[in-house]
Amino acid sequence: MAMFQRFGNVANGDASTAAGGVPADIKAATGGARLVEQSGPGRWLDLKMRLHERLLEELNLSAIDKVPEADLRREVAAIVSDLLASENTALNAKEFGHLVDELLDEVTGLGPLEPLLKDADITDILVNGHGQVFVERGGQLELTVVRFKDERHLLRIIDRIVSAVGRRVDESQPWVDARLPDGSRVNAIVPPCALDGPLLSIRKFARDALTIERLVDNGALTVDMATLLRGVVKGRLNLLISGGTGSGKTTLLNAVSSFIGERERIITIEDSAELQLQQIHVARMETRPPNIEGRGAVSQRDLVRNALRMRPDRIIIGEVRGAEALDMLQAMNTGHDGSMTTIHANTPRDALGRLEQMIMMTGIEFPLRSMRAQIASAVHVVIQLERMSDGKRRVTSIQEVTGMEGDIVTMQEIFRFRREGIDGEGRVLGSFEPTGIRPRFLDRIIAHGIQISSDLFAGRN
């Protein structure tokens, strides 16, 4: 069976090919007006979408995945050349190559978003309707020139994303979480809930997880703080990483998890798989949303309970956000030392308060003191992260949970970031410093054979 409904000699490799995958005879014929410069992006989008629709009629879509990329590009170039000729439209070689690239993205990828997904400097892609696309680069948001033809075009791309993972989004189910093949996390919401057109957010998956050394080099924390965190993990203390959206919680969790030994069995539980643990013995689990009939959901609480039957040495929850907090705390209190998770909160104290709220989500009425005592005995260290106004992410506080005084969970700060102002270029000025307090857990770390000098915690005047 032919791979294409129209598959001429050029697709079989008989025509000579110029640089960029454009056949030489086509390249020679594509002189003439500069459509983009003279007519603007609106005309370009109209042309691209018109050619895309005609391209879909020419190609055998069921065979595309089986065709080598170079062959597919040559065939698309040949079809586009014929279509341009039939419309009496001329492009120069640069524009022609650009048009073929964009049409390939439309046919096999995510259309206008493909160049952004390939840009390693971009961490987030934020689509606010078909006419506005922002990206985060270097911690700062910036508006791009990327546009969709119309709302229908954007909805088609969203549908391609969610259908690939067996989900749907429409008026009856107007929002959805999904994941791209590379692990990037996607959230989409469509009308009627999205008032000004479909909204799409993509948190790109880092192909190379940041190590603790790179975080130190980037100014997220100091060598002394990293040394302490190494001791905390190797000493099997339970760790809670707190911060706002985009503050780097998962990045830090990935980094500190590298200190876990190879001989330990690690169970990870996530809503959307983002963790990149390097150990050999890792069992990964992910939640599942309900199906179209509203059945079949698997929650994080279900997975935490199941994990306890899987002989874990450590349990890592990507982000605790609901009733699973109770099961997580019970696991931390019953022999699964060295477990860790992240939580959305603005301060270490707020993080413990949020744990209380999550325990209440179980519907079980605990006495306040009993609930707080369970938190105080389960969580040993809280790390606070912040994405600051200059876009940099920093560890702003490392605190030890020391116990209870009356009905209050007590904490003491070990390291902090002291903010000193903002320079003329908008960069946040400040320094990391120890508070001078020797943590109570230091003896426990030393008992595990981890040598940390008390000088690490000496305060500086």
VOGU-3710 file (C-alpha; in Angstrom, 3 decimals, decimal comma):
1> mamfqrfgnv> 0,000/0,000/0,000  1,332/3,445/-0,869  2,479/5,515/2,055  0,890/8,562/0,474  -2,141/9,111/-1,652  0,165/11,260/-3,761  3,728/9,967/-3,586  5,789/11,023/-6,589  9,416/10,584/-7,527  10,547/13,352/-5,244
11> angdastaag> 9,290/11,446/-2,201  11,146/8,366/-3,347  14,378/10,330/-3,293  14,820/10,627/-7,078  15,029/14,417/-7,114  18,165/16,173/-5,972  17,726/17,959/-2,651  19,039/21,364/-1,717  19,988/22,538/1,757  17,180/22,429/4,271
21> gvpadikaat> 15,404/19,527/2,567  13,896/21,598/-0,295  14,259/19,892/-3,707  16,606/21,842/-5,993  14,057/22,261/-8,784  11,538/23,662/-6,318  14,090/25,996/-4,766  14,980/27,371/-8,170  11,329/28,103/-8,905  10,551/29,952/-5,690
31> ggarlveqsg> 11,762/33,438/-6,416  9,430/36,419/-6,272  7,581/38,492/-3,744  8,326/38,320/-0,034  4,892/37,357/1,229  5,676/37,687/4,937  7,346/41,081/4,738  4,858/42,613/2,321  1,562/41,129/3,476  2,109/40,566/7,215
41> pgrwldlkmr> 1,460/37,626/9,566  -2,303/37,553/8,924  -1,819/36,702/5,235  0,864/34,178/6,160  -1,460/32,399/8,599  -4,253/32,333/6,025  -1,926/30,774/3,461  -0,519/28,237/5,908  -3,943/27,067/7,114  -5,282/26,865/3,571
51> lherlleeln> -2,308/24,791/2,477  -2,579/22,675/5,603  -6,162/21,715/4,793  -5,211/20,785/1,236  -2,138/18,924/2,503  -4,338/16,739/4,695  -6,273/15,715/1,596  -3,070/14,718/-0,204  -1,278/12,788/2,565  -2,141/9,365/3,877
61> lsaidkvpea> -2,105/10,308/7,572  -2,227/6,710/8,772  1,166/6,074/7,155  2,986/9,216/8,260  4,514/7,646/11,382  6,139/4,958/9,240  7,851/7,392/6,834  11,425/8,608/7,508  11,481/12,310/8,390  13,621/13,259/5,369
71> dlrrevaaiv> 11,238/11,485/2,977  8,215/13,104/4,580  9,800/16,532/4,289  10,598/16,023/0,604  7,032/14,877/-0,108  5,513/17,806/1,767  7,823/20,208/-0,087  6,718/18,772/-3,423  3,033/18,987/-2,554  3,404/22,558/-1,260
81> sdllasenta> 5,204/23,578/-4,443  2,327/22,253/-6,563  -0,275/23,913/-4,352  1,514/27,269/-4,460  1,721/27,033/-8,229  -2,002/26,279/-8,474  -2,685/29,406/-6,386  -0,203/31,479/-8,416  1,666/32,342/-5,211  5,457/32,760/-5,197
91> lnakefghlv> 7,820/32,564/-2,215  11,560/32,983/-1,970  13,616/29,976/-0,829  13,820/31,097/2,813  10,058/31,599/3,065  9,396/28,316/1,305  11,579/26,390/3,743  9,915/28,172/6,676  6,468/27,302/5,311  7,392/23,613/4,912
101> delldevtgl> 8,687/23,550/8,517  5,460/25,027/9,852  3,273/22,679/7,823  5,249/19,691/9,100  4,640/20,960/12,635  0,928/21,203/11,868  0,760/17,691/10,462  2,987/15,820/12,919  3,359/18,116/15,945  1,723/20,922/17,875
111> gplepllkda> 1,713/23,576/15,164  2,930/27,038/16,227  4,041/25,698/19,616  6,702/23,373/18,208  9,530/25,972/18,030  8,792/26,970/21,627  8,873/23,344/22,775  12,268/22,911/21,100  13,751/26,030/22,753  15,738/24,761/25,748
121> ditdilvngh> 15,702/28,202/27,413  11,889/28,245/27,713  10,422/26,661/30,857  6,719/27,530/30,502  4,406/28,180/27,540  1,205/30,088/28,345  -1,472/30,476/25,663  -4,171/33,067/26,387  -6,552/32,527/23,500  -5,522/32,103/19,879
131> gqvfverggq> -3,900/35,536/19,558  -1,574/35,704/22,568  1,235/33,359/23,630  3,626/34,079/26,511  6,711/32,121/27,547  8,861/32,110/30,652  12,548/32,442/29,927  15,133/32,979/32,640  12,378/33,366/35,213  10,721/36,242/33,320
141> leltvvrfkd> 7,519/36,230/31,268  7,697/37,594/27,728  5,166/37,948/24,917  6,007/36,040/21,727  5,043/36,623/18,106  3,467/33,150/17,958  -0,209/33,173/16,964  -2,896/30,666/16,052  -5,099/31,261/13,032  -8,268/31,265/15,115
151> erhllriidr> -9,934/29,578/18,065  -10,663/26,476/16,008  -6,959/26,119/15,214  -6,035/26,311/18,909  -8,775/23,833/19,877  -7,453/21,371/17,307  -3,979/21,499/18,874  -5,449/21,072/22,379  -7,498/18,110/21,208  -4,389/16,531/19,674
161> ivsavgrrvd> -2,601/16,808/23,041  -5,363/15,386/25,219  -6,531/12,661/22,836  -2,999/11,256/22,750  -3,359/10,345/26,446  -6,934/9,118/26,163  -8,639/12,206/27,552  -11,050/14,765/26,167  -11,953/18,400/26,659  -15,233/20,003/25,564
171> esqpwvdarl> -18,198/21,908/26,984  -19,197/18,974/29,205  -15,631/18,571/30,529  -14,046/21,993/29,988  -10,693/21,438/31,679  -8,101/18,699/31,557  -4,606/17,788/32,752  -2,401/15,872/30,347  1,214/15,143/29,545  3,235/15,415/26,340
181> pdgsrvnaiv> 5,347/12,449/25,171  8,486/14,143/26,550  6,922/14,437/30,022  5,926/18,110/29,838  2,868/18,881/31,968  -0,185/20,362/30,239  -3,340/22,029/31,535  -6,101/23,207/29,206  -9,434/24,897/29,844  -11,920/25,805/27,134
191> ppcaldgpll> -15,161/27,807/26,881  -17,556/28,249/28,577  -15,185/28,297/31,574  -12,509/30,174/29,596  -14,260/33,436/28,796  -11,937/34,853/26,128  -11,014/31,657/24,322  -9,153/28,440/25,177  -6,324/28,646/27,722  -3,354/26,318/27,514
201> sirkfardal> -0,432/26,038/29,958  2,598/23,839/29,352  5,252/23,293/32,021  8,156/21,921/30,015  9,896/18,807/31,240  13,580/19,359/31,900  15,494/16,712/29,961  18,482/17,117/32,279  17,435/17,499/35,914  19,364/20,184/37,771
211> tierlvdnga> 21,854/18,730/40,227  22,476/20,239/43,640  25,834/21,489/42,316  24,126/23,386/39,496  21,617/24,871/41,932  24,540/26,131/44,004  26,174/27,582/40,875  22,869/29,269/39,962  22,695/30,956/43,363  19,664/29,035/44,660
221> ltvdmatllr> 21,526/28,049/47,842  25,050/27,854/49,255  27,510/24,984/49,569  26,902/24,908/53,341  23,133/24,628/52,813  23,662/21,847/50,265  25,920/20,031/52,734  23,192/20,221/55,368  20,556/18,890/52,939  22,842/16,011/52,035
231> gvvkgrlnll> 23,046/15,127/55,715  19,275/15,483/56,135  18,584/13,011/53,307  21,305/10,514/54,169  20,328/10,757/57,850  16,781/9,684/56,850  14,988/12,779/58,124  11,530/13,480/56,693  11,572/16,498/54,413  8,847/18,960/53,378
241> isggtgsgkt> 9,664/21,374/50,520  7,400/24,424/50,493  6,936/27,225/47,979  4,643/28,995/45,564  3,816/28,054/41,987  6,938/27,876/39,821  9,299/28,368/42,754  11,335/25,258/41,936  9,960/22,737/44,437  10,093/19,738/42,102
251> tllnavssfi> 13,538/20,791/40,853  14,895/20,842/44,409  13,147/17,563/45,242  14,852/15,966/42,239  18,208/17,387/43,317  18,124/16,296/46,967  16,770/12,851/46,045  20,158/12,159/44,437  21,532/11,708/47,964  19,374/8,603/48,525
261> gereriitie> 21,420/5,402/48,485  21,259/2,833/45,685  20,285/0,053/48,093  16,997/1,667/49,097  13,604/0,938/47,547  11,911/4,212/46,594  8,207/4,542/45,781  7,182/7,755/43,977  3,597/8,991/43,774  2,606/11,882/41,504
271> dsaelqlqqi> -0,396/13,496/39,873  1,723/14,101/36,780  5,067/12,320/36,526  7,889/14,870/36,756  10,427/13,331/39,117  13,679/12,140/37,541  15,258/9,892/40,145  18,560/8,330/39,122  18,574/5,362/41,508  18,175/1,844/40,118
281> hvarmetrpp> 15,377/0,751/42,491  12,505/3,187/41,871  8,846/2,189/41,576  6,812/5,001/40,002  3,054/5,478/40,346  0,725/8,117/38,914  -2,892/9,032/39,661  -5,670/8,485/37,138  -8,635/10,823/36,515  -12,189/9,484/36,194
291> niegrgavsq> -13,388/8,256/32,819  -16,220/9,771/30,788  -18,776/8,105/33,077  -17,076/9,600/36,143  -15,680/6,268/37,338  -12,271/4,669/37,621  -10,410/7,533/39,336  -7,287/6,614/41,306  -6,278/9,292/43,835  -2,969/9,998/45,515
301> rdlvrnalrm> -4,483/8,716/48,747  -5,233/5,386/47,060  -1,651/5,163/45,849  -0,130/6,120/49,223  -2,127/3,381/50,910  -1,058/0,905/48,246  2,577/1,999/48,547  2,611/0,893/52,195  2,062/-2,678/50,982  5,015/-2,496/48,571
311> rpdriiigev> 7,851/-2,665/51,122  9,132/0,887/50,552  12,221/2,249/52,257  11,192/5,777/51,292  8,016/7,273/49,869  8,277/10,404/47,728  5,084/12,274/46,877  5,495/14,816/44,098  3,072/17,224/45,773  0,755/16,664/48,707
321> rgaealdmlq> -2,544/18,482/48,177  -5,397/16,596/49,835  -6,474/13,853/52,204  -3,389/11,783/51,341  -1,519/14,050/53,785  -2,829/11,945/56,675  -1,609/8,679/55,148  1,732/10,279/54,308  2,231/11,481/57,901  1,293/8,058/59,243
331> amntghdgsm> 3,828/6,461/56,907  6,508/8,888/58,096  5,653/7,982/61,686  5,711/4,210/61,158  9,149/3,323/59,864  9,371/5,040/56,478  11,957/7,580/57,567  13,580/9,708/54,908  10,366/10,293/53,001  9,793/13,636/51,290
341> ttihantprd> 7,194/15,708/49,479  6,381/19,240/48,319  3,534/21,562/49,268  2,165/24,915/48,102  2,717/27,471/50,884  4,346/30,868/51,362  6,197/30,196/54,632  7,328/27,129/56,613  4,676/27,890/59,239  2,000/28,126/56,538
351> algrleqmim> 3,173/24,756/55,185  2,376/23,066/58,495  -0,966/24,896/58,608  -1,811/23,553/55,153  -1,038/20,023/56,342  -3,635/20,545/59,088  -6,225/21,618/56,513  -5,480/18,567/54,381  -5,923/16,220/57,325  -9,353/17,772/57,861
361> mtgiefplrs> -10,229/16,830/54,259  -10,397/13,200/55,378  -13,607/13,985/57,257  -12,150/12,507/60,440  -12,378/14,823/63,435  -9,027/14,862/65,212  -8,359/16,846/68,389  -6,228/19,838/67,386  -3,351/18,904/69,669  -3,350/15,292/68,446
371> mraqiasavh> -3,251/16,420/64,811  -0,404/18,855/65,408  1,526/16,311/67,462  1,373/13,918/64,508  2,734/16,630/62,187  5,482/17,560/64,661  6,659/13,961/65,009  6,486/13,177/61,266  8,078/16,248/59,642  11,660/17,009/60,632
381> vviqlermsd> 12,766/19,702/58,172  10,917/22,313/56,118  12,644/24,036/53,178  11,081/27,235/51,849  11,590/28,283/48,216  10,672/31,522/46,472  10,707/32,756/42,901  11,730/36,370/43,369  10,900/39,461/41,361  14,089/39,106/39,276
391> gkrrvtsiqe> 12,998/35,619/38,206  15,631/33,791/40,257  14,580/30,937/42,525  16,185/30,803/45,946  15,965/28,747/49,125  14,832/31,454/51,553  14,687/29,352/54,724  15,618/25,951/56,145  13,790/25,231/59,400  13,766/22,369/61,867
401> vtgmegdivt> 10,536/21,170/63,476  11,541/20,765/67,119  8,361/19,496/68,788  5,374/20,906/70,648  4,818/23,616/73,250  1,249/23,376/74,445  -0,848/23,231/71,273  1,787/24,899/69,080  4,256/23,152/66,796  7,677/24,667/67,461
411> mqeifrfrre> 10,271/25,392/64,788  13,717/26,934/64,590  15,436/28,446/61,570  18,844/27,050/60,600  19,583/28,995/57,380  17,873/31,978/55,750  18,167/34,363/52,845  18,447/37,973/53,977  17,018/40,320/51,349  18,869/43,633/51,117
421> gidgegrvlg> 17,219/45,458/48,241  17,094/45,644/44,439  19,800/47,001/42,145  19,340/49,270/39,141  18,711/46,320/36,820  15,956/44,869/38,987  18,059/42,090/40,519  17,283/41,114/44,095  20,250/41,747/46,397  20,841/39,667/49,477
431> sfeptgirpr> 22,856/36,899/51,102  22,424/33,466/52,593  23,398/33,099/56,227  23,240/30,607/59,067  21,254/31,767/62,090  23,817/30,414/64,565  21,438/27,720/65,845  22,781/24,172/66,021  19,944/21,877/64,881  18,774/19,201/67,286
441> fldriiahgi> 18,797/16,636/64,488  22,581/16,982/64,040  23,262/14,123/66,464  20,917/11,884/64,467  22,750/12,714/61,248  26,106/11,955/62,870  24,699/8,654/64,198  24,109/7,652/60,554  27,814/8,159/59,864  27,412/11,562/58,181
451> qissdlfagr> 30,077/13,978/59,367  28,915/17,615/59,575  30,915/20,138/61,545  29,100/22,379/64,022  31,047/25,265/62,445  28,609/24,995/59,509  25,954/26,624/61,680  28,044/29,399/63,205  26,280/32,718/62,807  28,076/35,606/61,133
461> n> 27,999/39,142/62,438
//
